[in-house]
Amino acid sequence: MKIEKRDPRDLEVSNNNPRRILPESEDLDEMCKNIKTIGMLEPIIINKENQILAGQLRWLCALKNDFKEVPVIVVDTEEIAKQTGKPKNVVETLIALSSDMFKFKLKADDKHRAIELLKKEGLKTSEIAENLGVSERSVVMWLGRAKLPEALTSQSQITKFLKLPIKKRDYLKSILRAPHIKNNDYLKNKVLEFGMEAKVRDLQEVAKDVGEGITVDWDYRIQEAKKDEKKVLVRLRFSEVLWEQFLNFLREKKIDRQKFFVAVLKWALRNPYALETLRRYLQEESY
């Protein structure tokens, strides 16, 4: 297959191209800026009818940057269909999927290493950004990306994380390392939303709960963190055995610890004798 040139305005997206969901506008804008600065290094894959099978985003950037021509690879999908006995639409869909399956992005440490190498050669972060066609903020984030949790995969998640104070980040790192969270985008976004609202003390408590395998009701925690009412710190002493039994109970029943305590305290406040009974019991018991 040889690389040819085409006017991007003569191309259109094939119905067999599976991409329907585009990236966030901020990410796409940065990609377009990079292509405008560096050029289109990877050809667009099309069929003989000038329909795009792979490279839709690069094509959009070419249109946005008003490119007069772009590199393309023309695939004779009709011939492949004859040779394989598969329908043409199946062949084109398989080509579209195959072109995207094995694109392994550079890891955080590799990007960090590359930027550090360029800086040692005398380039400033602003110069690196200009040469790559990206914002200086992106280069700065790449420098710090190696220190970020690997669980953060999208630009919006990274941006939210970097806005937080260092103490909050430390607790969030431990939370995001949890196996059931690091591969779940929904939970990661909930954790970050909680981190934006919660006090450091609350984050510390949640990090401990996650580490101990206690279920966390993220919606409830976020709702509580957003409340402006003054929080009262309640300290209770339990024997180690009783505490472990209590934690096991929470794990088995999948109950959020804070939600459980708040419910108990609300009940106690409605019962005029409950708090006094609890106070006397704790004073009389020796641990």
C-alpha positions as CSV (number, residue, x, y, z in Angstrom):
1,M,0.0,0.0,0.0
2,K,1.4,3.4,-0.9
3,I,0.6,6.8,0.6
4,E,-1.4,9.1,-1.6
5,K,-2.6,12.7,-1.2
6,R,-6.3,13.8,-1.0
7,D,-8.1,17.1,-0.5
8,P,-9.8,16.6,2.9
9,R,-13.0,18.3,1.6
10,D,-13.4,15.4,-0.9
11,L,-13.5,12.9,2.0
12,E,-16.4,11.7,4.1
13,V,-16.8,9.3,7.0
14,S,-17.9,5.8,6.1
15,N,-21.0,4.4,7.6
16,N,-18.8,1.4,8.6
17,N,-16.6,3.6,10.7
18,P,-17.7,2.8,14.3
19,R,-16.6,6.1,15.9
20,R,-19.7,8.0,17.1
21,I,-18.4,9.5,20.3
22,L,-15.9,12.3,19.9
23,P,-13.4,13.3,22.6
24,E,-13.9,16.4,24.7
25,S,-13.5,19.6,22.8
26,E,-10.5,20.6,24.8
27,D,-8.6,17.4,23.9
28,L,-9.7,17.6,20.2
29,D,-8.5,21.3,20.0
30,E,-5.1,20.3,21.4
31,M,-4.8,17.5,18.9
32,C,-5.7,19.9,16.0
33,K,-3.1,22.4,17.3
34,N,-0.5,19.6,17.4
35,I,-1.3,18.6,13.8
36,K,-1.2,22.2,12.6
37,T,2.3,22.5,14.2
38,I,3.9,19.1,13.4
39,G,1.8,18.1,10.4
40,M,-0.2,14.9,9.9
41,L,2.3,12.1,10.6
42,E,-0.2,9.3,10.3
43,P,-2.2,8.8,7.1
44,I,-6.0,8.5,7.0
45,I,-7.3,5.1,5.9
46,I,-10.0,5.3,3.2
47,N,-11.7,3.0,0.7
48,K,-11.8,3.6,-3.1
49,E,-15.0,5.8,-2.6
50,N,-13.0,8.3,-0.5
51,Q,-14.8,7.2,2.6
52,I,-12.9,7.3,5.9
53,L,-12.5,4.0,7.7
54,A,-9.9,5.2,10.2
55,G,-8.6,8.7,11.0
56,Q,-11.8,10.6,11.5
57,L,-10.3,12.9,14.1
58,R,-7.3,13.7,12.0
59,W,-9.6,14.5,9.1
60,L,-11.6,16.9,11.4
61,C,-8.4,18.6,12.4
62,A,-7.4,18.9,8.7
63,L,-10.7,20.6,8.0
64,K,-10.4,22.9,11.0
65,N,-6.8,23.8,10.0
66,D,-7.9,24.4,6.4
67,F,-5.4,21.8,5.0
68,K,-5.4,21.6,1.2
69,E,-4.3,18.0,1.2
70,V,-3.7,15.1,3.6
71,P,-1.9,11.8,3.4
72,V,-4.1,8.8,2.8
73,I,-3.9,5.0,2.4
74,V,-6.4,3.7,-0.1
75,V,-7.7,0.2,0.7
76,D,-9.5,-1.9,-1.9
77,T,-12.1,-3.3,0.4
78,E,-14.1,-4.8,-2.5
79,E,-11.1,-6.9,-3.5
80,I,-10.5,-8.0,0.1
81,A,-14.2,-8.9,0.4
82,K,-13.8,-11.1,-2.8
83,Q,-10.7,-12.8,-1.5
84,T,-12.0,-13.5,2.0
85,G,-15.7,-14.2,1.2
86,K,-16.8,-11.6,3.8
87,P,-19.3,-8.8,3.0
88,K,-17.7,-5.4,2.2
89,N,-19.2,-3.7,5.3
90,V,-17.7,-6.4,7.5
91,V,-14.3,-6.0,6.0
92,E,-14.4,-2.2,6.4
93,T,-15.6,-2.4,10.0
94,L,-12.8,-4.9,10.8
95,I,-10.2,-2.5,9.3
96,A,-11.6,0.4,11.3
97,L,-11.3,-1.7,14.6
98,S,-7.9,-3.1,13.7
99,S,-6.4,0.4,13.1
100,D,-7.3,1.4,16.6
101,M,-6.7,-1.8,18.6
102,F,-3.0,-1.6,19.1
103,K,-2.3,2.0,19.7
104,F,-0.4,2.0,22.9
105,K,0.0,5.4,24.4
106,L,3.3,6.4,26.1
107,K,3.2,5.7,29.8
108,A,3.4,8.6,32.3
109,D,7.1,7.8,33.1
110,D,8.0,7.7,29.4
111,K,6.5,11.2,28.8
112,H,8.2,12.5,31.9
113,R,11.5,11.1,30.7
114,A,11.1,12.6,27.2
115,I,10.3,16.1,28.6
116,E,13.2,16.0,31.0
117,L,15.5,15.0,28.1
118,L,14.3,18.0,26.1
119,K,14.8,20.3,29.1
120,K,18.4,19.1,29.6
121,E,19.0,20.0,25.9
122,G,18.1,23.6,26.9
123,L,14.4,23.8,25.8
124,K,12.0,25.6,28.1
125,T,8.5,24.2,28.8
126,S,7.1,27.0,26.7
127,E,9.4,26.1,23.8
128,I,8.5,22.4,24.1
129,A,4.8,23.3,24.0
130,E,5.2,25.6,21.0
131,N,7.1,22.9,19.1
132,L,4.5,20.2,19.9
133,G,1.6,22.5,19.2
134,V,0.1,22.0,22.7
135,S,-0.5,24.3,25.7
136,E,2.3,24.9,28.2
137,R,0.0,23.6,30.8
138,S,-0.1,20.2,29.1
139,V,3.7,20.0,29.2
140,V,3.8,20.9,32.9
141,M,1.2,18.2,33.6
142,W,3.3,15.7,31.7
143,L,6.2,16.6,33.9
144,G,4.1,15.9,37.0
145,R,2.1,13.0,35.5
146,A,4.5,10.4,36.8
147,K,3.5,11.4,40.3
148,L,-0.2,11.1,39.5
149,P,-2.2,8.0,40.2
150,E,-2.3,5.7,37.1
151,A,-6.0,5.3,37.7
152,L,-6.5,8.8,36.3
153,T,-6.8,8.3,32.6
154,S,-8.8,11.3,31.2
155,Q,-7.7,14.9,30.9
156,S,-10.7,16.1,33.0
157,Q,-9.9,13.7,35.8
158,I,-6.2,14.8,35.9
159,T,-7.3,18.5,35.8
160,K,-9.6,18.0,38.8
161,F,-6.9,16.2,40.7
162,L,-4.3,18.8,40.2
163,K,-6.6,21.5,41.5
164,L,-6.7,19.9,44.9
165,P,-4.3,20.7,47.8
166,I,-1.4,18.3,48.3
167,K,-2.9,16.7,51.5
168,K,-6.1,15.9,49.7
169,R,-4.2,14.4,46.8
170,D,-2.3,12.1,49.1
171,Y,-5.4,10.6,50.5
172,L,-7.1,10.4,47.1
173,K,-4.0,8.5,45.8
174,S,-4.6,5.8,48.4
175,I,-8.3,5.6,47.6
176,L,-7.7,5.5,43.8
177,R,-5.3,2.5,44.2
178,A,-8.2,0.3,45.5
179,P,-8.7,-2.5,42.9
180,H,-12.5,-1.9,42.6
181,I,-12.0,1.8,42.0
182,K,-8.9,2.2,39.8
183,N,-10.6,0.5,36.8
184,N,-14.0,2.0,37.2
185,D,-14.4,5.4,35.6
186,Y,-17.8,6.0,37.4
187,L,-16.3,5.4,40.8
188,K,-13.1,7.4,40.0
189,N,-15.3,10.5,39.1
190,K,-17.3,10.0,42.3
191,V,-14.1,9.9,44.3
192,L,-12.8,13.1,42.6
193,E,-16.1,14.8,43.2
194,F,-16.0,13.9,46.9
195,G,-12.4,15.1,47.0
196,M,-13.4,18.5,45.7
197,E,-16.0,19.0,48.4
198,A,-14.7,17.1,51.4
199,K,-12.5,18.2,54.3
200,V,-9.1,16.6,54.7
201,R,-10.3,14.8,57.9
202,D,-13.2,13.3,55.9
203,L,-10.9,12.2,53.2
204,Q,-8.6,10.6,55.7
205,E,-11.6,8.7,57.2
206,V,-12.8,7.5,53.8
207,A,-9.2,6.4,52.8
208,K,-9.1,4.3,55.9
209,D,-12.5,2.8,55.2
210,V,-11.6,1.9,51.7
211,G,-8.3,0.4,52.9
212,E,-10.2,-1.8,55.4
213,G,-12.7,-2.9,52.8
214,I,-15.6,-1.0,54.2
215,T,-18.3,0.0,51.7
216,V,-18.5,3.7,50.9
217,D,-21.7,5.3,49.8
218,W,-20.2,8.0,47.5
219,D,-23.5,9.8,46.8
220,Y,-24.2,10.1,50.5
221,R,-20.7,11.2,51.3
222,I,-20.7,13.9,48.6
223,Q,-24.1,15.1,49.8
224,E,-22.9,15.4,53.3
225,A,-19.6,17.1,52.3
226,K,-21.6,19.8,50.4
227,K,-23.6,20.7,53.5
228,D,-22.6,24.0,55.1
229,E,-23.8,23.0,58.6
230,K,-21.2,22.8,61.4
231,K,-20.0,19.3,62.0
232,V,-19.5,18.0,65.5
233,L,-16.7,15.5,66.2
234,V,-17.8,12.6,68.3
235,R,-15.2,10.3,69.8
236,L,-16.1,6.9,71.1
237,R,-13.8,4.3,72.7
238,F,-14.2,0.6,71.9
239,S,-12.2,-2.5,72.7
240,E,-10.1,-3.8,69.7
241,V,-12.2,-7.0,69.5
242,L,-15.5,-5.2,69.6
243,W,-14.2,-2.7,66.9
244,E,-13.1,-5.6,64.6
245,Q,-16.5,-7.2,65.0
246,F,-18.2,-3.9,64.2
247,L,-16.0,-3.5,61.0
248,N,-16.8,-7.1,59.9
249,F,-20.5,-6.4,60.4
250,L,-20.2,-3.3,58.1
251,R,-18.3,-5.3,55.5
252,E,-20.8,-8.1,55.5
253,K,-23.8,-5.8,55.3
254,K,-22.0,-3.3,52.9
255,I,-22.9,-0.3,55.1
256,D,-21.1,3.0,54.9
257,R,-19.6,3.7,58.3
258,Q,-20.4,7.4,58.4
259,K,-24.0,6.8,57.2
260,F,-24.4,4.2,60.0
261,F,-23.1,6.5,62.8
262,V,-25.2,9.4,61.6
263,A,-28.3,7.2,61.7
264,V,-27.4,6.0,65.2
265,L,-26.8,9.6,66.4
266,K,-30.1,10.8,64.9
267,W,-31.9,8.0,66.7
268,A,-30.1,8.9,69.9
269,L,-31.1,12.6,69.7
270,R,-34.7,11.6,69.4
271,N,-34.4,9.4,72.5
272,P,-33.8,11.6,75.6
273,Y,-32.2,8.7,77.5
274,A,-30.1,7.2,74.8
275,L,-27.0,9.5,75.0
276,E,-27.0,9.6,78.8
277,T,-27.2,5.8,78.9
278,L,-24.3,5.5,76.4
279,R,-22.2,8.0,78.3
280,R,-22.6,6.2,81.6
281,Y,-21.9,2.8,80.0
282,L,-18.6,4.1,78.4
283,Q,-17.6,5.6,81.7
284,E,-18.2,2.5,83.7
285,E,-16.6,0.0,81.2
286,S,-12.9,-0.4,81.4
287,Y,-10.9,-1.4,78.3
